[in-house]
Amino acid sequence: MSFQIKMNCSAKETKSRIILALDLPPDKPSHLLSRSMEMLEKVRPYICAVKINHHLVLPLGLFNGVQKIVAFAHNQGLPAIMDCKINDIGSTNRAIAEYYYKAGFDAVIASPFVGWSEGLQPVFEVAKEMDRGVILLVYMSHKGAEEGYGQTVLNPETEKPSPQYILFAEKALSWGADGAVVGATYPEKIRGVYEILGDRVPIYSPGIGAQGGIIEAALRAGAQYLIVGRAIVLAENPAETAKSIRALAQGCVEK
Ligand code: XMP
């Protein structure tokens, strides 16, 4: 089953568009492993996928560490996304993607700044070989995103000026990406990207809560999935918080 179909099915089954960013604060590796599983078990009814970051890969390692969390997520029926923001030369990029896919991840996040040839082409190739997903960064959620994703550049094809992120959205389409990340903190950028992608490439939107993004604004602008970390994992009651975030998102979609 392709990554996009897996996400679609999971979102339908769970009636949730919430992807948990499982970013636990630093702790002993053995605690991190058990706390990750506990967190997943608690919030599982309210999320459609889990996203893992260096918060867990660095202390736990991939095989025998994070791989166990990925297997646990899969046992609970949840797809797992690796937020590794691949951003190197092609041969290294391919190795990064291959290791994460071999550990069970259903998709990886990659940066389009490295381009296609000898950049992300090998990532898309290995994703195809292993039937996994690639999600492309299009406009990040933090303040400084403007300096890179927001700069005006010359479109090499038309030789006309264009915002960098618009060109990245076009690449998400032409490269066959399975998703595009646009920060929930920039709903107007989500809208602009959605105008290009429509429903062909779903928009994944981080930045809700802790970074100031608003659920309703992101969904109305065209985001398909909301990535939420600290607002849930640091909450006094993560399950209740995840439940109410899901309900808020459902409310917006049904309106
Ligand atoms: P919070 O705690 O802010 O966590 O809800 C958000 C999670 O998402 C990651 N993040 C991003 N990942 N593109 C990405 O691929 C982005 O623009 C972006 N912004 C935040 C962040 O590292 C954390 O895991």
Boltz pocket constraint, residues with backbone or C-beta under 6 A from the ligand:
constraints:
  - pocket:
      binder: B
      contacts: [[A, 21], [A, 23], [A, 53], [A, 83], [A, 85], [A, 109], [A, 137], [A, 139], [A, 140], [A, 141], [A, 142], [A, 181], [A, 182], [A, 183], [A, 206], [A, 207], [A, 208], [A, 209], [A, 210], [A, 211], [A, 227], [A, 228], [A, 229], [A, 230], [A, 231]]
      max_distance: 6.0
